[in-house]
Amino acid sequence: MRRLPQPALESLTRRETEVLVQVLEGAANKFIARALGISHRTVEIHRARAMLKLGATSTPELIRRALRQPER
């Protein structure tokens, strides 16, 4: 998560960040749900909100934006 540009990192909630970390590790929604003790539907909502905040329209784009080096 250290690679996220600072404004994007600050805009995510703690739970959105936890879900995003799991997404970056390649975990499926049901696995993420079990790991975090929430429903898979709640995972979908957190993922969708993270995508919206980072301006991503797909999971691959979400991953690219999350891993993008901050511009200096």
All heavy atoms as a GROMACS GRO file, in nm:
protein
  573
    1MET      N    1   0.082  -0.120   0.000
    1MET     CA    2   0.000   0.000   0.000
    1MET      C    3   0.086   0.126   0.000
    1MET      O    4   0.035   0.232  -0.024
    1MET     CB    5  -0.092   0.000   0.122
    1MET     CG    6  -0.199  -0.106   0.117
    1MET     SD    7  -0.303  -0.103  -0.028
    1MET     CE    8  -0.378   0.054  -0.013
    2ARG      N    9   0.213   0.114   0.026
    2ARG     CA   10   0.299   0.232   0.027
    2ARG      C   11   0.312   0.293  -0.111
    2ARG      O   12   0.352   0.406  -0.124
    2ARG     CB   13   0.437   0.197   0.082
    2ARG     CG   14   0.436   0.189   0.232
    2ARG     CD   15   0.570   0.154   0.284
    2ARG     NE   16   0.561   0.013   0.322
    2ARG     CZ   17   0.658  -0.074   0.313
    2ARG    NH1   18   0.775  -0.039   0.271
    2ARG    NH2   19   0.640  -0.198   0.348
    3ARG      N   20   0.275   0.219  -0.217
    3ARG     CA   21   0.289   0.271  -0.352
    3ARG      C   22   0.172   0.359  -0.395
    3ARG      O   23   0.179   0.425  -0.496
    3ARG     CB   24   0.302   0.157  -0.452
    3ARG     CG   25   0.431   0.083  -0.438
    3ARG     CD   26   0.441  -0.021  -0.543
    3ARG     NE   27   0.567  -0.092  -0.531
    3ARG     CZ   28   0.609  -0.181  -0.616
    3ARG    NH1   29   0.534  -0.213  -0.719
    3ARG    NH2   30   0.723  -0.241  -0.600
    4LEU      N   31   0.063   0.357  -0.321
    4LEU     CA   32  -0.052   0.440  -0.356
    4LEU      C   33  -0.016   0.587  -0.346
    4LEU      O   34   0.050   0.627  -0.250
    4LEU     CB   35  -0.169   0.413  -0.263
    4LEU     CG   36  -0.257   0.294  -0.295
    4LEU    CD1   37  -0.356   0.272  -0.182
    4LEU    CD2   38  -0.329   0.312  -0.424
    5PRO      N   39  -0.057   0.667  -0.442
    5PRO     CA   40  -0.039   0.812  -0.428
    5PRO      C   41  -0.108   0.858  -0.300
    5PRO      O   42  -0.215   0.810  -0.266
    5PRO     CB   43  -0.107   0.870  -0.550
    5PRO     CG   44  -0.114   0.757  -0.647
    5PRO     CD   45  -0.122   0.631  -0.565
    6GLN      N   46  -0.048   0.950  -0.230
    6GLN     CA   47  -0.096   0.991  -0.098
    6GLN      C   48  -0.243   1.033  -0.096
    6GLN      O   49  -0.318   0.987  -0.012
    6GLN     CB   50  -0.007   1.100  -0.041
    6GLN     CG   51  -0.021   1.118   0.108
    6GLN     CD   52   0.014   0.993   0.187
    6GLN    OE1   53   0.097   0.913   0.145
    6GLN    NE2   54  -0.049   0.974   0.300
    7PRO      N   55  -0.290   1.118  -0.188
    7PRO     CA   56  -0.433   1.156  -0.182
    7PRO      C   57  -0.526   1.036  -0.197
    7PRO      O   58  -0.627   1.028  -0.130
    7PRO     CB   59  -0.449   1.253  -0.298
    7PRO     CG   60  -0.313   1.306  -0.323
    7PRO     CD   61  -0.219   1.193  -0.290
    8ALA      N   62  -0.492   0.940  -0.282
    8ALA     CA   63  -0.576   0.822  -0.300
    8ALA      C   64  -0.576   0.737  -0.174
    8ALA      O   65  -0.680   0.687  -0.132
    8ALA     CB   66  -0.527   0.741  -0.420
    9LEU      N   67  -0.460   0.722  -0.114
    9LEU     CA   68  -0.450   0.642   0.007
    9LEU      C   69  -0.534   0.702   0.118
    9LEU      O   70  -0.605   0.631   0.189
    9LEU     CB   71  -0.303   0.634   0.053
    9LEU     CG   72  -0.274   0.555   0.179
    9LEU    CD1   73  -0.316   0.410   0.164
    9LEU    CD2   74  -0.128   0.565   0.213
   10GLU      N   75  -0.531   0.832   0.133
   10GLU     CA   76  -0.606   0.898   0.239
   10GLU      C   77  -0.757   0.892   0.217
   10GLU      O   78  -0.833   0.901   0.313
   10GLU     CB   79  -0.561   1.044   0.251
   10GLU     CG   80  -0.421   1.058   0.306
   10GLU     CD   81  -0.371   1.200   0.306
   10GLU    OE1   82  -0.443   1.289   0.258
   10GLU    OE2   83  -0.260   1.222   0.354
   11SER      N   84  -0.800   0.877   0.093
   11SER     CA   85  -0.943   0.877   0.065
   11SER      C   86  -1.010   0.743   0.096
   11SER      O   87  -1.131   0.736   0.110
   11SER     CB   88  -0.969   0.915  -0.081
   11SER     OG   89  -0.927   0.812  -0.168
   12LEU      N   90  -0.932   0.636   0.109
   12LEU     CA   91  -0.988   0.504   0.137
   12LEU      C   92  -1.009   0.485   0.287
   12LEU      O   93  -0.928   0.527   0.368
   12LEU     CB   94  -0.894   0.394   0.087
   12LEU     CG   95  -0.868   0.387  -0.062
   12LEU    CD1   96  -0.770   0.275  -0.093
   12LEU    CD2   97  -0.996   0.368  -0.140
   13THR      N   98  -1.120   0.420   0.320
   13THR     CA   99  -1.144   0.386   0.460
   13THR      C  100  -1.053   0.270   0.499
   13THR      O  101  -0.993   0.203   0.413
   13THR     CB  102  -1.290   0.344   0.484
   13THR    OG1  103  -1.315   0.222   0.412
   13THR    CG2  104  -1.388   0.452   0.441
   14ARG      N  105  -1.046   0.242   0.629
   14ARG     CA  106  -0.964   0.131   0.676
   14ARG      C  107  -1.010   0.000   0.612
   14ARG      O  108  -0.929  -0.080   0.564
   14ARG     CB  109  -0.974   0.121   0.829
   14ARG     CG  110  -0.893   0.005   0.887
   14ARG     CD  111  -0.913  -0.011   1.038
   14ARG     NE  112  -1.053  -0.026   1.076
   14ARG     CZ  113  -1.120  -0.142   1.072
   14ARG    NH1  114  -1.060  -0.250   1.031
   14ARG    NH2  115  -1.246  -0.147   1.109
   15ARG      N  116  -1.140  -0.022   0.606
   15ARG     CA  117  -1.193  -0.148   0.551
   15ARG      C  118  -1.170  -0.155   0.400
   15ARG      O  119  -1.136  -0.261   0.348
   15ARG     CB  120  -1.341  -0.162   0.585
   15ARG     CG  121  -1.395  -0.299   0.552
   15ARG     CD  122  -1.324  -0.408   0.627
   15ARG     NE  123  -1.397  -0.441   0.746
   15ARG     CZ  124  -1.362  -0.536   0.830
   15ARG    NH1  125  -1.256  -0.609   0.809
   15ARG    NH2  126  -1.432  -0.559   0.937
   16GLU      N  127  -1.185  -0.044   0.329
   16GLU     CA  128  -1.157  -0.043   0.186
   16GLU      C  129  -1.011  -0.077   0.161
   16GLU      O  130  -0.979  -0.151   0.067
   16GLU     CB  131  -1.190   0.094   0.126
   16GLU     CG  132  -1.339   0.122   0.119
   16GLU     CD  133  -1.373   0.267   0.094
   16GLU    OE1  134  -1.283   0.354   0.096
   16GLU    OE2  135  -1.493   0.295   0.073
   17THR      N  136  -0.923  -0.026   0.245
   17THR     CA  137  -0.780  -0.056   0.232
   17THR      C  138  -0.754  -0.204   0.258
   17THR      O  139  -0.678  -0.268   0.184
   17THR     CB  140  -0.698   0.030   0.330
   17THR    OG1  141  -0.723   0.168   0.301
   17THR    CG2  142  -0.550   0.002   0.317
   18GLU      N  143  -0.818  -0.261   0.360
   18GLU     CA  144  -0.801  -0.403   0.390
   18GLU      C  145  -0.848  -0.489   0.273
   18GLU      O  146  -0.781  -0.586   0.236
   18GLU     CB  147  -0.879  -0.441   0.515
   18GLU     CG  148  -0.823  -0.382   0.642
   18GLU     CD  149  -0.914  -0.400   0.763
   18GLU    OE1  150  -1.032  -0.436   0.747
   18GLU    OE2  151  -0.864  -0.376   0.874
   19VAL      N  152  -0.961  -0.453   0.214
   19VAL     CA  153  -1.012  -0.528   0.099
   19VAL      C  154  -0.917  -0.512  -0.019
   19VAL      O  155  -0.884  -0.610  -0.087
   19VAL     CB  156  -1.156  -0.482   0.063
   19VAL    CG1  157  -1.198  -0.538  -0.073
   19VAL    CG2  158  -1.254  -0.526   0.171
   20LEU      N  159  -0.869  -0.391  -0.043
   20LEU     CA  160  -0.779  -0.366  -0.155
   20LEU      C  161  -0.650  -0.446  -0.141
   20LEU      O  162  -0.601  -0.502  -0.239
   20LEU     CB  163  -0.748  -0.216  -0.167
   20LEU     CG  164  -0.656  -0.175  -0.282
   20LEU    CD1  165  -0.711  -0.222  -0.416
   20LEU    CD2  166  -0.636  -0.025  -0.282
   21VAL      N  167  -0.597  -0.455  -0.024
   21VAL     CA  168  -0.475  -0.535  -0.001
   21VAL      C  169  -0.501  -0.680  -0.040
   21VAL      O  170  -0.419  -0.743  -0.109
   21VAL     CB  171  -0.429  -0.525   0.147
   21VAL    CG1  172  -0.325  -0.631   0.179
   21VAL    CG2  173  -0.374  -0.387   0.175
   22GLN      N  174  -0.616  -0.733  -0.002
   22GLN     CA  175  -0.651  -0.871  -0.037
   22GLN      C  176  -0.669  -0.887  -0.188
   22GLN      O  177  -0.628  -0.988  -0.246
   22GLN     CB  178  -0.779  -0.913   0.036
   22GLN     CG  179  -0.765  -0.921   0.186
   22GLN     CD  180  -0.689  -1.043   0.232
   22GLN    OE1  181  -0.694  -1.148   0.168
   22GLN    NE2  182  -0.617  -1.030   0.341
   23VAL      N  183  -0.730  -0.787  -0.253
   23VAL     CA  184  -0.746  -0.790  -0.398
   23VAL      C  185  -0.609  -0.793  -0.466
   23VAL      O  186  -0.586  -0.869  -0.560
   23VAL     CB  187  -0.828  -0.668  -0.448
   23VAL    CG1  188  -0.824  -0.656  -0.599
   23VAL    CG2  189  -0.973  -0.679  -0.399
   24LEU      N  190  -0.518  -0.711  -0.418
   24LEU     CA  191  -0.383  -0.706  -0.475
   24LEU      C  192  -0.310  -0.839  -0.459
   24LEU      O  193  -0.223  -0.872  -0.538
   24LEU     CB  194  -0.302  -0.594  -0.410
   24LEU     CG  195  -0.348  -0.452  -0.441
   24LEU    CD1  196  -0.269  -0.351  -0.360
   24LEU    CD2  197  -0.338  -0.422  -0.589
   25GLU      N  198  -0.347  -0.914  -0.356
   25GLU     CA  199  -0.288  -1.046  -0.335
   25GLU      C  200  -0.357  -1.154  -0.417
   25GLU      O  201  -0.318  -1.270  -0.414
   25GLU     CB  202  -0.290  -1.082  -0.186
   25GLU     CG  203  -0.196  -0.993  -0.105
   25GLU     CD  204  -0.202  -1.019   0.044
   25GLU    OE1  205  -0.285  -1.101   0.089
   25GLU    OE2  206  -0.124  -0.954   0.115
   26GLY      N  207  -0.461  -1.116  -0.492
   26GLY     CA  208  -0.530  -1.209  -0.580
   26GLY      C  209  -0.642  -1.288  -0.517
   26GLY      O  210  -0.690  -1.386  -0.575
   27ALA      N  211  -0.686  -1.247  -0.400
   27ALA     CA  212  -0.792  -1.320  -0.329
   27ALA      C  213  -0.929  -1.294  -0.391
   27ALA      O  214  -0.959  -1.184  -0.435
   27ALA     CB  215  -0.792  -1.281  -0.182
   28ALA      N  216  -1.011  -1.397  -0.389
   28ALA     CA  217  -1.150  -1.386  -0.436
   28ALA      C  218  -1.236  -1.322  -0.328
   28ALA      O  219  -1.201  -1.325  -0.209
   28ALA     CB  220  -1.204  -1.524  -0.470
   29ASN      N  221  -1.350  -1.266  -0.368
   29ASN     CA  222  -1.438  -1.199  -0.274
   29ASN      C  223  -1.479  -1.288  -0.156
   29ASN      O  224  -1.482  -1.244  -0.042
   29ASN     CB  225  -1.564  -1.147  -0.344
   29ASN     CG  226  -1.536  -1.027  -0.429
   29ASN    OD1  227  -1.430  -0.966  -0.422
   29ASN    ND2  228  -1.633  -0.991  -0.512
   30LYS      N  229  -1.511  -1.414  -0.184
   30LYS     CA  230  -1.553  -1.504  -0.075
   30LYS      C  231  -1.439  -1.531   0.022
   30LYS      O  232  -1.460  -1.539   0.143
   30LYS     CB  233  -1.608  -1.634  -0.132
   30LYS     CG  234  -1.745  -1.615  -0.196
   30LYS     CD  235  -1.805  -1.746  -0.240
   30LYS     CE  236  -1.940  -1.722  -0.303
   30LYS     NZ  237  -2.005  -1.846  -0.344
   31PHE      N  238  -1.317  -1.543  -0.029
   31PHE     CA  239  -1.201  -1.562   0.058
   31PHE      C  240  -1.176  -1.438   0.144
   31PHE      O  241  -1.151  -1.448   0.264
   31PHE     CB  242  -1.077  -1.595  -0.025
   31PHE     CG  243  -0.954  -1.613   0.059
   31PHE    CD1  244  -0.926  -1.735   0.117
   31PHE    CD2  245  -0.868  -1.507   0.080
   31PHE    CE1  246  -0.812  -1.751   0.195
   31PHE    CE2  247  -0.754  -1.521   0.160
   31PHE     CZ  248  -0.727  -1.644   0.217
   32ILE      N  249  -1.185  -1.321   0.079
   32ILE     CA  250  -1.167  -1.194   0.151
   32ILE      C  251  -1.271  -1.184   0.262
   32ILE      O  252  -1.240  -1.145   0.375
   32ILE     CB  253  -1.177  -1.074   0.056
   32ILE    CG1  254  -1.064  -1.077  -0.047
   32ILE    CG2  255  -1.174  -0.942   0.133
   32ILE    CD1  256  -1.079  -0.977  -0.162
   33ALA      N  257  -1.395  -1.218   0.229
   33ALA     CA  258  -1.504  -1.211   0.326
   33ALA      C  259  -1.474  -1.298   0.448
   33ALA      O  260  -1.489  -1.254   0.562
   33ALA     CB  261  -1.635  -1.253   0.261
   34ARG      N  262  -1.431  -1.421   0.424
   34ARG     CA  263  -1.398  -1.510   0.536
   34ARG      C  264  -1.282  -1.456   0.618
   34ARG      O  265  -1.284  -1.459   0.740
   34ARG     CB  266  -1.366  -1.650   0.484
   34ARG     CG  267  -1.490  -1.734   0.467
   34ARG     CD  268  -1.456  -1.874   0.422
   34ARG     NE  269  -1.495  -1.875   0.280
   34ARG     CZ  270  -1.428  -1.930   0.181
   34ARG    NH1  271  -1.319  -1.995   0.203
   34ARG    NH2  272  -1.470  -1.924   0.059
   35ALA      N  273  -1.180  -1.404   0.550
   35ALA     CA  274  -1.062  -1.354   0.619
   35ALA      C  275  -1.094  -1.232   0.707
   35ALA      O  276  -1.036  -1.215   0.814
   35ALA     CB  277  -0.953  -1.317   0.518
   36LEU      N  278  -1.187  -1.148   0.660
   36LEU     CA  279  -1.220  -1.026   0.733
   36LEU      C  280  -1.344  -1.041   0.822
   36LEU      O  281  -1.380  -0.948   0.894
   36LEU     CB  282  -1.241  -0.910   0.635
   36LEU     CG  283  -1.119  -0.872   0.550
   36LEU    CD1  284  -1.154  -0.758   0.454
   36LEU    CD2  285  -1.001  -0.833   0.636
   37GLY      N  286  -1.410  -1.154   0.812
   37GLY     CA  287  -1.529  -1.178   0.895
   37GLY      C  288  -1.649  -1.095   0.853
   37GLY      O  289  -1.728  -1.051   0.938
   38ILE      N  290  -1.662  -1.073   0.722
   38ILE     CA  291  -1.776  -0.998   0.667
   38ILE      C  292  -1.837  -1.078   0.553
   38ILE      O  293  -1.780  -1.178   0.510
   38ILE     CB  294  -1.733  -0.856   0.619
   38ILE    CG1  295  -1.622  -0.866   0.513
   38ILE    CG2  296  -1.688  -0.771   0.736
   38ILE    CD1  297  -1.576  -0.732   0.457
   39SER      N  298  -1.951  -1.035   0.502
   39SER     CA  299  -2.015  -1.107   0.391
   39SER      C  300  -1.946  -1.073   0.259
   39SER      O  301  -1.882  -0.969   0.246
   39SER     CB  302  -2.163  -1.072   0.382
   39SER     OG  303  -2.180  -0.943   0.326
   40HIS      N  304  -1.961  -1.165   0.160
   40HIS     CA  305  -1.900  -1.138   0.030
   40HIS      C  306  -1.965  -1.016  -0.036
   40HIS      O  307  -1.900  -0.944  -0.111
   40HIS     CB  308  -1.906  -1.261  -0.060
   40HIS     CG  309  -2.040  -1.288  -0.120
   40HIS    ND1  310  -2.141  -1.350  -0.051
   40HIS    CD2  311  -2.089  -1.258  -0.241
   40HIS    CE1  312  -2.247  -1.359  -0.128
   40HIS    NE2  313  -2.219  -1.304  -0.244
   41ARG      N  314  -2.091  -0.990  -0.006
   41ARG     CA  315  -2.159  -0.872  -0.061
   41ARG      C  316  -2.096  -0.745  -0.004
   41ARG      O  317  -2.079  -0.646  -0.076
   41ARG     CB  318  -2.308  -0.877  -0.029
   41ARG     CG  319  -2.385  -0.760  -0.080
   41ARG     CD  320  -2.384  -0.752  -0.234
   41ARG     NE  321  -2.453  -0.631  -0.273
   41ARG     CZ  322  -2.403  -0.540  -0.356
   41ARG    NH1  323  -2.284  -0.556  -0.410
   41ARG    NH2  324  -2.471  -0.432  -0.386
   42THR      N  325  -2.060  -0.745   0.123
   42THR     CA  326  -1.995  -0.630   0.185
   42THR      C  327  -1.857  -0.608   0.121
   42THR      O  328  -1.817  -0.494   0.097
   42THR     CB  329  -1.982  -0.649   0.337
   42THR    OG1  330  -2.114  -0.669   0.390
   42THR    CG2  331  -1.919  -0.529   0.404
   43VAL      N  332  -1.788  -0.716   0.090
   43VAL     CA  333  -1.659  -0.706   0.020
   43VAL      C  334  -1.680  -0.638  -0.115
   43VAL      O  335  -1.605  -0.547  -0.153
   43VAL     CB  336  -1.593  -0.844   0.001
   43VAL    CG1  337  -1.473  -0.835  -0.092
   43VAL    CG2  338  -1.554  -0.903   0.134
   44GLU      N  339  -1.785  -0.679  -0.187
   44GLU     CA  340  -1.815  -0.618  -0.317
   44GLU      C  341  -1.839  -0.468  -0.304
   44GLU      O  342  -1.795  -0.389  -0.388
   44GLU     CB  343  -1.936  -0.685  -0.380
   44GLU     CG  344  -1.911  -0.829  -0.421
   44GLU     CD  345  -2.038  -0.902  -0.463
   44GLU    OE1  346  -2.147  -0.842  -0.459
   44GLU    OE2  347  -2.027  -1.020  -0.500
   45ILE      N  348  -1.909  -0.428  -0.199
   45ILE     CA  349  -1.938  -0.286  -0.177
   45ILE      C  350  -1.809  -0.210  -0.147
   45ILE      O  351  -1.785  -0.103  -0.205
   45ILE     CB  352  -2.040  -0.269  -0.063
   45ILE    CG1  353  -2.177  -0.322  -0.107
   45ILE    CG2  354  -2.048  -0.124  -0.017
   45ILE    CD1  355  -2.277  -0.338   0.004
   46HIS      N  356  -1.723  -0.263  -0.061
   46HIS     CA  357  -1.597  -0.195  -0.029
   46HIS      C  358  -1.507  -0.187  -0.152
   46HIS      O  359  -1.442  -0.085  -0.177
   46HIS     CB  360  -1.523  -0.267   0.084
   46HIS     CG  361  -1.588  -0.250   0.217
   46HIS    ND1  362  -1.616  -0.127   0.273
   46HIS    CD2  363  -1.631  -0.341   0.308
   46HIS    CE1  364  -1.673  -0.143   0.391
   46HIS    NE2  365  -1.684  -0.272   0.414
   47ARG      N  366  -1.504  -0.293  -0.231
   47ARG     CA  367  -1.424  -0.293  -0.354
   47ARG      C  368  -1.477  -0.188  -0.452
   47ARG      O  369  -1.399  -0.113  -0.510
   47ARG     CB  370  -1.427  -0.431  -0.419
   47ARG     CG  371  -1.348  -0.437  -0.547
   47ARG     CD  372  -1.369  -0.567  -0.619
   47ARG     NE  373  -1.284  -0.669  -0.560
   47ARG     CZ  374  -1.241  -0.775  -0.627
   47ARG    NH1  375  -1.277  -0.795  -0.752
   47ARG    NH2  376  -1.164  -0.863  -0.569
   48ALA      N  377  -1.608  -0.182  -0.468
   48ALA     CA  378  -1.668  -0.085  -0.559
   48ALA      C  379  -1.640   0.058  -0.514
   48ALA      O  380  -1.611   0.145  -0.598
   48ALA     CB  381  -1.819  -0.108  -0.568
   49ARG      N  382  -1.646   0.083  -0.386
   49ARG     CA  383  -1.617   0.218  -0.335
   49ARG      C  384  -1.470   0.254  -0.355
   49ARG      O  385  -1.438   0.368  -0.390
   49ARG     CB  386  -1.656   0.229  -0.188
   49ARG     CG  387  -1.806   0.230  -0.168
   49ARG     CD  388  -1.843   0.242  -0.024
   49ARG     NE  389  -1.988   0.242  -0.009
   49ARG     CZ  390  -2.050   0.218   0.104
   49ARG    NH1  391  -1.982   0.193   0.214
   49ARG    NH2  392  -2.182   0.219   0.109
   50ALA      N  393  -1.381   0.158  -0.336
   50ALA     CA  394  -1.238   0.182  -0.360
   50ALA      C  395  -1.215   0.211  -0.508
   50ALA      O  396  -1.138   0.302  -0.542
   50ALA     CB  397  -1.156   0.062  -0.314
   51MET      N  398  -1.282   0.136  -0.594
   51MET     CA  399  -1.269   0.159  -0.738
   51MET      C  400  -1.315   0.299  -0.775
   51MET      O  401  -1.249   0.368  -0.853
   51MET     CB  402  -1.348   0.053  -0.816
   51MET     CG  403  -1.286  -0.084  -0.809
   51MET     SD  404  -1.385  -0.212  -0.888
   51MET     CE  405  -1.369  -0.164  -1.060
   52LEU      N  406  -1.427   0.341  -0.718
   52LEU     CA  407  -1.480   0.474  -0.745
   52LEU      C  408  -1.382   0.582  -0.700
   52LEU      O  409  -1.352   0.675  -0.774
   52LEU     CB  410  -1.615   0.491  -0.676
   52LEU     CG  411  -1.688   0.622  -0.699
   52LEU    CD1  412  -1.728   0.636  -0.845
   52LEU    CD2  413  -1.811   0.629  -0.611
   53LYS      N  414  -1.330   0.566  -0.580
   53LYS     CA  415  -1.238   0.666  -0.524
   53LYS      C  416  -1.107   0.674  -0.602
   53LYS      O  417  -1.046   0.780  -0.612
   53LYS     CB  418  -1.209   0.636  -0.378
   53LYS     CG  419  -1.328   0.663  -0.288
   53LYS     CD  420  -1.299   0.628  -0.144
   53LYS     CE  421  -1.418   0.655  -0.055
   53LYS     NZ  422  -1.391   0.622   0.086
   54LEU      N  423  -1.062   0.559  -0.658
   54LEU     CA  424  -0.937   0.557  -0.733
   54LEU      C  425  -0.959   0.578  -0.882
   54LEU      O  426  -0.863   0.581  -0.959
   54LEU     CB  427  -0.864   0.425  -0.708
   54LEU     CG  428  -0.816   0.403  -0.564
   54LEU    CD1  429  -0.752   0.266  -0.551
   54LEU    CD2  430  -0.721   0.512  -0.521
   55GLY      N  431  -1.085   0.590  -0.923
   55GLY     CA  432  -1.116   0.616  -1.064
   55GLY      C  433  -1.097   0.496  -1.154
   55GLY      O  434  -1.070   0.511  -1.273
   56ALA      N  435  -1.112   0.376  -1.100
   56ALA     CA  436  -1.096   0.254  -1.178
   56ALA      C  437  -1.232   0.202  -1.223
   56ALA      O  438  -1.329   0.210  -1.150
   56ALA     CB  439  -1.025   0.148  -1.094
   57THR      N  440  -1.235   0.145  -1.344
   57THR     CA  441  -1.360   0.091  -1.397
   57THR      C  442  -1.359  -0.061  -1.404
   57THR      O  443  -1.459  -0.122  -1.442
   57THR     CB  444  -1.390   0.148  -1.537
   57THR    OG1  445  -1.280   0.118  -1.623
   57THR    CG2  446  -1.411   0.299  -1.530
   58SER      N  447  -1.246  -0.123  -1.368
   58SER     CA  448  -1.235  -0.269  -1.368
   58SER      C  449  -1.133  -0.310  -1.262
   58SER      O  450  -1.053  -0.228  -1.216
   58SER     CB  451  -1.190  -0.321  -1.504
   58SER     OG  452  -1.058  -0.276  -1.532
   59THR      N  453  -1.136  -0.437  -1.227
   59THR     CA  454  -1.041  -0.486  -1.126
   59THR      C  455  -0.896  -0.473  -1.175
   59THR      O  456  -0.811  -0.427  -1.099
   59THR     CB  457  -1.074  -0.630  -1.086
   59THR    OG1  458  -1.206  -0.633  -1.030
   59THR    CG2  459  -0.976  -0.683  -0.983
   60PRO      N  460  -0.865  -0.509  -1.300
   60PRO     CA  461  -0.726  -0.489  -1.346
   60PRO      C  462  -0.682  -0.342  -1.338
   60PRO      O  463  -0.569  -0.313  -1.300
   60PRO     CB  464  -0.728  -0.539  -1.490
   60PRO     CG  465  -0.839  -0.638  -1.494
   60PRO     CD  466  -0.944  -0.582  -1.400
   61GLU      N  467  -0.773  -0.252  -1.371
   61GLU     CA  468  -0.740  -0.110  -1.362
   61GLU      C  469  -0.722  -0.068  -1.216
   61GLU      O  470  -0.634   0.012  -1.184
   61GLU     CB  471  -0.848  -0.025  -1.428
   61GLU     CG  472  -0.811   0.122  -1.434
   61GLU     CD  473  -0.915   0.207  -1.505
   61GLU    OE1  474  -1.015   0.153  -1.555
   61GLU    OE2  475  -0.896   0.328  -1.507
   62LEU      N  476  -0.803  -0.122  -1.127
   62LEU     CA  477  -0.789  -0.094  -0.984
   62LEU      C  478  -0.650  -0.136  -0.937
   62LEU      O  479  -0.582  -0.060  -0.867
   62LEU     CB  480  -0.896  -0.169  -0.904
   62LEU     CG  481  -0.887  -0.159  -0.752
   62LEU    CD1  482  -0.909  -0.017  -0.705
   62LEU    CD2  483  -0.986  -0.255  -0.688
   63ILE      N  484  -0.607  -0.252  -0.979
   63ILE     CA  485  -0.474  -0.302  -0.939
   63ILE      C  486  -0.365  -0.212  -0.996
   63ILE      O  487  -0.272  -0.176  -0.925
   63ILE     CB  488  -0.458  -0.449  -0.983
   63ILE    CG1  489  -0.554  -0.537  -0.904
   63ILE    CG2  490  -0.313  -0.495  -0.968
   63ILE    CD1  491  -0.568  -0.678  -0.956
   64ARG      N  492  -0.377  -0.175  -1.124
   64ARG     CA  493  -0.277  -0.085  -1.185
   64ARG      C  494  -0.270   0.047  -1.111
   64ARG      O  495  -0.161   0.097  -1.081
   64ARG     CB  496  -0.311  -0.059  -1.332
   64ARG     CG  497  -0.261  -0.164  -1.426
   64ARG     CD  498  -0.268  -0.119  -1.571
   64ARG     NE  499  -0.400  -0.076  -1.613
   64ARG     CZ  500  -0.496  -0.156  -1.657
   64ARG    NH1  501  -0.474  -0.285  -1.664
   64ARG    NH2  502  -0.612  -0.109  -1.694
   65ARG      N  503  -0.385   0.105  -1.079
   65ARG     CA  504  -0.386   0.234  -1.009
   65ARG      C  505  -0.331   0.222  -0.868
   65ARG      O  506  -0.264   0.312  -0.819
   65ARG     CB  507  -0.527   0.292  -1.007
   65ARG     CG  508  -0.571   0.342  -1.143
   65ARG     CD  509  -0.713   0.393  -1.140
   65ARG     NE  510  -0.755   0.432  -1.272
   65ARG     CZ  511  -0.754   0.557  -1.316
   65ARG    NH1  512  -0.714   0.654  -1.240
   65ARG    NH2  513  -0.794   0.585  -1.439
   66ALA      N  514  -0.357   0.110  -0.802
   66ALA     CA  515  -0.308   0.090  -0.666
   66ALA      C  516  -0.156   0.072  -0.663
   66ALA      O  517  -0.091   0.113  -0.568
   66ALA     CB  518  -0.376  -0.030  -0.602
   67LEU      N  519  -0.101   0.013  -0.768
   67LEU     CA  520   0.041  -0.013  -0.772
   67LEU      C  521   0.122   0.098  -0.839
   67LEU      O  522   0.245   0.091  -0.837
   67LEU     CB  523   0.068  -0.147  -0.844
   67LEU     CG  524   0.014  -0.270  -0.773
   67LEU    CD1  525   0.040  -0.394  -0.857
   67LEU    CD2  526   0.073  -0.284  -0.635
   68ARG      N  527   0.054   0.194  -0.894
   68ARG     CA  528   0.123   0.303  -0.964
   68ARG      C  529   0.212   0.380  -0.866
   68ARG      O  530   0.172   0.411  -0.755
   68ARG     CB  531   0.019   0.398  -1.025
   68ARG     CG  532   0.080   0.512  -1.103
   68ARG     CD  533  -0.026   0.603  -1.158
   68ARG     NE  534  -0.095   0.664  -1.044
   68ARG     CZ  535  -0.219   0.710  -1.048
   68ARG    NH1  536  -0.288   0.702  -1.156
   68ARG    NH2  537  -0.272   0.766  -0.942
   69GLN      N  538   0.331   0.410  -0.911
   69GLN     CA  539   0.423   0.488  -0.829
   69GLN      C  540   0.372   0.632  -0.821
   69GLN      O  541   0.322   0.686  -0.918
   69GLN     CB  542   0.563   0.491  -0.893
   69GLN     CG  543   0.631   0.357  -0.892
   69GLN     CD  544   0.672   0.316  -0.752
   69GLN    OE1  545   0.700   0.399  -0.668
   69GLN    NE2  546   0.672   0.186  -0.728
   70PRO      N  547   0.384   0.696  -0.704
   70PRO     CA  548   0.342   0.836  -0.694
   70PRO      C  549   0.428   0.924  -0.782
   70PRO      O  550   0.547   0.902  -0.796
   70PRO     CB  551   0.360   0.869  -0.546
   70PRO     CG  552   0.446   0.763  -0.490
   70PRO     CD  553   0.436   0.643  -0.582
   71GLU      N  554   0.362   1.022  -0.843
   71GLU     CA  555   0.434   1.117  -0.928
   71GLU      C  556   0.505   1.218  -0.841
   71GLU      O  557   0.455   1.264  -0.742
   71GLU     CB  558   0.335   1.187  -1.021
   71GLU     CG  559   0.265   1.090  -1.114
   71GLU     CD  560   0.155   1.155  -1.195
   71GLU    OE1  561   0.142   1.279  -1.187
   71GLU    OE2  562   0.085   1.082  -1.263
   72ARG      N  563   0.626   1.254  -0.881
   72ARG     CA  564   0.705   1.349  -0.804
   72ARG      C  565   0.738   1.470  -0.886
   72ARG      O  566   0.752   1.479  -0.994
   72ARG     CB  567   0.834   1.284  -0.755
   72ARG     CG  568   0.803   1.174  -0.656
   72ARG     CD  569   0.930   1.111  -0.611
   72ARG     NE  570   0.892   1.003  -0.522
   72ARG     CZ  571   0.970   0.957  -0.430
   72ARG    NH1  572   1.087   1.008  -0.409
   72ARG    NH2  573   0.932   0.859  -0.354
   0.00000   0.00000   0.00000
